[in-house]
Amino acid sequence: MFDFKGKRVVVCGGSRGIGRSVALGFAGAGANVSICARGAGPLEATRAEIAALGVTAHAAPCDLADGPAVLAYVEKAAKA
């Protein structure tokens, strides 16, 4: 339905629930996806699912209440 080939998408809370579904939807539309969440375990599983769709997948734990951590995550996501 949508074409996101060549685009980069960041999804916060992307390891479970609605965030996971959104991340997989963007990946299915061709976007390179970076996800973050507080828990590292589910992040890696979702990152692998995204990568299996043939796009670049990046995942890193990040607490959105921690400003410096968010800035560091965004810098890494931009380079992924």
N, CA, C and O atoms as a GROMACS GRO file, in nm:
protein
  320
    1MET      N    1   0.082  -0.118   0.000
    1MET     CA    2   0.000   0.000   0.000
    1MET      C    3   0.087   0.126   0.000
    1MET      O    4   0.060   0.220  -0.074
    2PHE      N    5   0.192   0.127   0.083
    2PHE     CA    6   0.284   0.240   0.090
    2PHE      C    7   0.422   0.193   0.048
    2PHE      O    8   0.458   0.077   0.067
    3ASP      N    9   0.501   0.284  -0.008
    3ASP     CA   10   0.637   0.252  -0.049
    3ASP      C   11   0.734   0.337   0.032
    3ASP      O   12   0.740   0.459   0.014
    4PHE      N   13   0.809   0.273   0.120
    4PHE     CA   14   0.906   0.343   0.202
    4PHE      C   15   1.048   0.301   0.168
    4PHE      O   16   1.139   0.321   0.248
    5LYS      N   17   1.070   0.243   0.050
    5LYS     CA   18   1.204   0.200   0.010
    5LYS      C   19   1.301   0.317   0.016
    5LYS      O   20   1.273   0.426  -0.034
    6GLY      N   21   1.416   0.291   0.078
    6GLY     CA   22   1.518   0.394   0.089
    6GLY      C   23   1.496   0.494   0.202
    6GLY      O   24   1.578   0.583   0.221
    7LYS      N   25   1.388   0.480   0.275
    7LYS     CA   26   1.359   0.570   0.388
    7LYS      C   27   1.406   0.505   0.518
    7LYS      O   28   1.415   0.383   0.527
    8ARG      N   29   1.437   0.587   0.616
    8ARG     CA   30   1.476   0.539   0.748
    8ARG      C   31   1.366   0.576   0.846
    8ARG      O   32   1.320   0.690   0.849
    9VAL      N   33   1.325   0.479   0.927
    9VAL     CA   34   1.216   0.499   1.023
    9VAL      C   35   1.265   0.462   1.162
    9VAL      O   36   1.333   0.360   1.180
   10VAL      N   37   1.231   0.542   1.261
   10VAL     CA   38   1.260   0.513   1.401
   10VAL      C   39   1.129   0.487   1.472
   10VAL      O   40   1.035   0.566   1.463
   11VAL      N   41   1.122   0.375   1.544
   11VAL     CA   42   1.002   0.341   1.620
   11VAL      C   43   1.042   0.319   1.765
   11VAL      O   44   1.117   0.227   1.797
   12CYS      N   45   0.993   0.405   1.852
   12CYS     CA   46   1.018   0.390   1.996
   12CYS      C   47   0.914   0.295   2.053
   12CYS      O   48   0.796   0.302   2.015
   13GLY      N   49   0.956   0.209   2.142
   13GLY     CA   50   0.866   0.106   2.193
   13GLY      C   51   0.841   0.001   2.087
   13GLY      O   52   0.732  -0.057   2.079
   14GLY      N   53   0.942  -0.025   2.004
   14GLY     CA   54   0.926  -0.111   1.888
   14GLY      C   55   0.943  -0.259   1.911
   14GLY      O   56   0.942  -0.335   1.814
   15SER      N   57   0.960  -0.302   2.034
   15SER     CA   58   0.987  -0.444   2.057
   15SER      C   59   0.862  -0.528   2.081
   15SER      O   60   0.865  -0.650   2.066
   16ARG      N   61   0.751  -0.464   2.118
   16ARG     CA   62   0.629  -0.540   2.149
   16ARG      C   63   0.505  -0.461   2.110
   16ARG      O   64   0.511  -0.341   2.084
   17GLY      N   65   0.395  -0.530   2.105
   17GLY     CA   66   0.265  -0.466   2.087
   17GLY      C   67   0.252  -0.384   1.961
   17GLY      O   68   0.297  -0.423   1.853
   18ILE      N   69   0.189  -0.268   1.976
   18ILE     CA   70   0.162  -0.180   1.862
   18ILE      C   71   0.293  -0.133   1.798
   18ILE      O   72   0.303  -0.129   1.675
   19GLY      N   73   0.392  -0.098   1.880
   19GLY     CA   74   0.520  -0.052   1.826
   19GLY      C   75   0.585  -0.157   1.738
   19GLY      O   76   0.638  -0.125   1.631
   20ARG      N   77   0.582  -0.283   1.781
   20ARG     CA   78   0.636  -0.394   1.702
   20ARG      C   79   0.562  -0.405   1.570
   20ARG      O   80   0.624  -0.420   1.464
   21SER      N   81   0.430  -0.399   1.574
   21SER     CA   82   0.350  -0.408   1.453
   21SER      C   83   0.380  -0.293   1.357
   21SER      O   84   0.389  -0.314   1.236
   22VAL      N   85   0.396  -0.174   1.411
   22VAL     CA   86   0.429  -0.057   1.328
   22VAL      C   87   0.566  -0.077   1.263
   22VAL      O   88   0.582  -0.053   1.144
   23ALA      N   89   0.664  -0.121   1.342
   23ALA     CA   90   0.800  -0.143   1.289
   23ALA      C   91   0.799  -0.247   1.178
   23ALA      O   92   0.862  -0.228   1.074
   24LEU      N   93   0.730  -0.357   1.199
   24LEU     CA   94   0.722  -0.462   1.097
   24LEU      C   95   0.647  -0.413   0.973
   24LEU      O   96   0.681  -0.451   0.861
   25GLY      N   97   0.546  -0.330   0.993
   25GLY     CA   98   0.472  -0.274   0.880
   25GLY      C   99   0.559  -0.184   0.794
   25GLY      O  100   0.556  -0.193   0.671
   26PHE      N  101   0.638  -0.099   0.858
   26PHE     CA  102   0.730  -0.013   0.783
   26PHE      C  103   0.834  -0.098   0.710
   26PHE      O  104   0.867  -0.071   0.594
   27ALA      N  105   0.886  -0.200   0.777
   27ALA     CA  106   0.984  -0.288   0.713
   27ALA      C  107   0.923  -0.358   0.593
   27ALA      O  108   0.987  -0.372   0.489
   28GLY      N  109   0.799  -0.402   0.607
   28GLY     CA  110   0.730  -0.467   0.496
   28GLY      C  111   0.709  -0.374   0.379
   28GLY      O  112   0.695  -0.418   0.265
   29ALA      N  113   0.706  -0.243   0.406
   29ALA     CA  114   0.690  -0.143   0.300
   29ALA      C  115   0.826  -0.097   0.247
   29ALA      O  116   0.833  -0.005   0.166
   30GLY      N  117   0.934  -0.162   0.294
   30GLY     CA  118   1.066  -0.134   0.240
   30GLY      C  119   1.154  -0.040   0.320
   30GLY      O  120   1.267  -0.013   0.279
   31ALA      N  121   1.106   0.010   0.433
   31ALA     CA  122   1.186   0.104   0.512
   31ALA      C  123   1.296   0.032   0.590
   31ALA      O  124   1.279  -0.082   0.632
   32ASN      N  125   1.407   0.101   0.608
   32ASN     CA  126   1.510   0.057   0.702
   32ASN      C  127   1.463   0.105   0.838
   32ASN      O  128   1.428   0.222   0.855
   33VAL      N  129   1.461   0.014   0.936
   33VAL     CA  130   1.395   0.043   1.062
   33VAL      C  131   1.491   0.035   1.180
   33VAL      O  132   1.571  -0.058   1.191
   34SER      N  133   1.483   0.134   1.267
   34SER     CA  134   1.554   0.133   1.394
   34SER      C  135   1.450   0.134   1.505
   34SER      O  136   1.359   0.217   1.506
   35ILE      N  137   1.465   0.041   1.598
   35ILE     CA  138   1.371   0.033   1.709
   35ILE      C  139   1.445   0.050   1.842
   35ILE      O  140   1.562   0.017   1.854
   36CYS      N  141   1.373   0.103   1.938
   36CYS     CA  142   1.427   0.112   2.074
   36CYS      C  143   1.316   0.079   2.173
   36CYS      O  144   1.197   0.095   2.145
   37ALA      N  145   1.359   0.033   2.289
   37ALA     CA  146   1.270   0.004   2.401
   37ALA      C  147   1.360  -0.016   2.522
   37ALA      O  148   1.482  -0.021   2.509
   38ARG      N  149   1.301  -0.028   2.638
   38ARG     CA  150   1.382  -0.045   2.759
   38ARG      C  151   1.441  -0.184   2.772
   38ARG      O  152   1.553  -0.199   2.823
   39GLY      N  153   1.369  -0.287   2.728
   39GLY     CA  154   1.416  -0.425   2.744
   39GLY      C  155   1.492  -0.476   2.624
   39GLY      O  156   1.442  -0.470   2.511
   40ALA      N  157   1.614  -0.527   2.645
   40ALA     CA  158   1.699  -0.570   2.534
   40ALA      C  159   1.654  -0.702   2.472
   40ALA      O  160   1.670  -0.721   2.351
   41GLY      N  161   1.598  -0.795   2.550
   41GLY     CA  162   1.561  -0.926   2.497
   41GLY      C  163   1.463  -0.921   2.382
   41GLY      O  164   1.494  -0.970   2.274
   42PRO      N  165   1.345  -0.864   2.403
   42PRO     CA  166   1.248  -0.856   2.294
   42PRO      C  167   1.296  -0.771   2.176
   42PRO      O  168   1.254  -0.793   2.063
   43LEU      N  169   1.384  -0.675   2.203
   43LEU     CA  170   1.436  -0.591   2.095
   43LEU      C  171   1.510  -0.674   1.992
   43LEU      O  172   1.488  -0.657   1.872
   44GLU      N  173   1.596  -0.763   2.037
   44GLU     CA  174   1.675  -0.843   1.944
   44GLU      C  175   1.586  -0.936   1.862
   44GLU      O  176   1.610  -0.955   1.743
   45ALA      N  177   1.485  -0.993   1.925
   45ALA     CA  178   1.394  -1.081   1.851
   45ALA      C  179   1.320  -1.004   1.742
   45ALA      O  180   1.307  -1.053   1.630
   46THR      N  181   1.274  -0.885   1.774
   46THR     CA  182   1.204  -0.804   1.674
   46THR      C  183   1.299  -0.754   1.567
   46THR      O  184   1.263  -0.748   1.450
   47ARG      N  185   1.422  -0.718   1.606
   47ARG     CA  186   1.522  -0.676   1.508
   47ARG      C  187   1.547  -0.787   1.406
   47ARG      O  188   1.558  -0.760   1.286
   48ALA      N  189   1.555  -0.910   1.453
   48ALA     CA  190   1.578  -1.024   1.363
   48ALA      C  191   1.459  -1.042   1.268
   48ALA      O  192   1.478  -1.072   1.150
   49GLU      N  193   1.338  -1.024   1.318
   49GLU     CA  194   1.220  -1.034   1.231
   49GLU      C  195   1.222  -0.926   1.123
   49GLU      O  196   1.188  -0.952   1.008
   50ILE      N  197   1.262  -0.806   1.161
   50ILE     CA  198   1.269  -0.696   1.064
   50ILE      C  199   1.375  -0.727   0.959
   50ILE      O  200   1.350  -0.711   0.839
   51ALA      N  201   1.493  -0.770   1.003
   51ALA     CA  202   1.601  -0.802   0.910
   51ALA      C  203   1.561  -0.912   0.812
   51ALA      O  204   1.602  -0.911   0.696
   52ALA      N  205   1.481  -1.007   0.859
   52ALA     CA  206   1.436  -1.117   0.773
   52ALA      C  207   1.350  -1.067   0.658
   52ALA      O  208   1.331  -1.140   0.560
   53LEU      N  209   1.299  -0.946   0.667
   53LEU     CA  210   1.219  -0.888   0.559
   53LEU      C  211   1.307  -0.823   0.452
   53LEU      O  212   1.256  -0.766   0.356
   54GLY      N  213   1.440  -0.831   0.471
   54GLY     CA  214   1.532  -0.782   0.369
   54GLY      C  215   1.568  -0.635   0.376
   54GLY      O  216   1.616  -0.578   0.278
   55VAL      N  217   1.545  -0.574   0.491
   55VAL     CA  218   1.581  -0.433   0.509
   55VAL      C  219   1.685  -0.422   0.620
   55VAL      O  220   1.710  -0.518   0.692
   56THR      N  221   1.745  -0.305   0.633
   56THR     CA  222   1.839  -0.281   0.742
   56THR      C  223   1.761  -0.266   0.871
   56THR      O  224   1.664  -0.191   0.879
   57ALA      N  225   1.805  -0.339   0.973
   57ALA     CA  226   1.737  -0.336   1.102
   57ALA      C  227   1.837  -0.299   1.211
   57ALA      O  228   1.945  -0.359   1.219
   58HIS      N  229   1.803  -0.202   1.292
   58HIS     CA  230   1.888  -0.158   1.403
   58HIS      C  231   1.802  -0.158   1.528
   58HIS      O  232   1.686  -0.116   1.525
   59ALA      N  233   1.860  -0.203   1.638
   59ALA     CA  234   1.787  -0.203   1.765
   59ALA      C  235   1.883  -0.170   1.878
   59ALA      O  236   1.998  -0.213   1.878
   60ALA      N  237   1.836  -0.092   1.973
   60ALA     CA  238   1.917  -0.058   2.090
   60ALA      C  239   1.825  -0.027   2.207
   60ALA      O  240   1.720   0.036   2.189
   61PRO      N  241   1.863  -0.071   2.327
   61PRO     CA  242   1.784  -0.034   2.444
   61PRO      C  243   1.796   0.115   2.472
   61PRO      O  244   1.904   0.174   2.457
   62CYS      N  245   1.687   0.176   2.512
   62CYS     CA  246   1.687   0.320   2.541
   62CYS      C  247   1.566   0.354   2.628
   62CYS      O  248   1.454   0.314   2.599
   63ASP      N  249   1.592   0.427   2.735
   63ASP     CA  250   1.485   0.476   2.822
   63ASP      C  251   1.455   0.620   2.778
   63ASP      O  252   1.540   0.708   2.792
   64LEU      N  253   1.336   0.644   2.728
   64LEU     CA  254   1.301   0.776   2.675
   64LEU      C  255   1.296   0.885   2.782
   64LEU      O  256   1.288   1.003   2.749
   65ALA      N  257   1.300   0.846   2.908
   65ALA     CA  258   1.304   0.944   3.017
   65ALA      C  259   1.446   0.996   3.042
   65ALA      O  260   1.466   1.089   3.119
   66ASP      N  261   1.544   0.934   2.976
   66ASP     CA  262   1.685   0.970   2.993
   66ASP      C  263   1.732   1.046   2.869
   66ASP      O  264   1.770   0.986   2.768
   67GLY      N  265   1.729   1.180   2.878
   67GLY     CA  266   1.761   1.265   2.763
   67GLY      C  267   1.892   1.233   2.694
   67GLY      O  268   1.894   1.217   2.572
   68PRO      N  269   2.004   1.222   2.768
   68PRO     CA  270   2.130   1.190   2.703
   68PRO      C  271   2.128   1.053   2.632
   68PRO      O  272   2.188   1.037   2.526
   69ALA      N  273   2.058   0.956   2.691
   69ALA     CA  274   2.047   0.825   2.627
   69ALA      C  275   1.969   0.834   2.497
   69ALA      O  276   2.002   0.766   2.400
   70VAL      N  277   1.866   0.917   2.494
   70VAL     CA  278   1.787   0.935   2.372
   70VAL      C  279   1.873   0.998   2.263
   70VAL      O  280   1.869   0.954   2.148
   71LEU      N  281   1.951   1.099   2.297
   71LEU     CA  282   2.039   1.163   2.199
   71LEU      C  283   2.140   1.063   2.143
   71LEU      O  284   2.165   1.061   2.023
   72ALA      N  285   2.197   0.981   2.230
   72ALA     CA  286   2.293   0.880   2.186
   72ALA      C  287   2.226   0.778   2.094
   72ALA      O  288   2.283   0.738   1.992
   73TYR      N  289   2.104   0.737   2.129
   73TYR     CA  290   2.031   0.642   2.044
   73TYR      C  291   2.004   0.701   1.906
   73TYR      O  292   2.025   0.634   1.805
   74VAL      N  293   1.957   0.824   1.902
   74VAL     CA  294   1.925   0.888   1.774
   74VAL      C  295   2.049   0.900   1.686
   74VAL      O  296   2.042   0.879   1.565
   75GLU      N  297   2.162   0.932   1.746
   75GLU     CA  298   2.287   0.939   1.669
   75GLU      C  299   2.322   0.804   1.609
   75GLU      O  300   2.360   0.796   1.493
   76LYS      N  301   2.308   0.697   1.687
   76LYS     CA  302   2.337   0.562   1.637
   76LYS      C  303   2.236   0.522   1.530
   76LYS      O  304   2.274   0.463   1.429
   77ALA      N  305   2.110   0.552   1.552
   77ALA     CA  306   2.006   0.516   1.455
   77ALA      C  307   2.028   0.586   1.322
   77ALA      O  308   2.002   0.529   1.216
   78ALA      N  309   2.075   0.709   1.327
   78ALA     CA  310   2.098   0.786   1.204
   78ALA      C  311   2.210   0.725   1.120
   78ALA      O  312   2.212   0.742   0.998
   79LYS      N  313   2.302   0.657   1.184
   79LYS     CA  314   2.415   0.596   1.114
   79LYS      C  315   2.389   0.451   1.074
   79LYS      O  316   2.465   0.394   0.997
   80ALA      N  317   2.284   0.393   1.126
   80ALA     CA  318   2.256   0.250   1.101
   80ALA      C  319   2.206   0.227   0.961
   80ALA      O  320   2.178   0.113   0.924
   0.00000   0.00000   0.00000
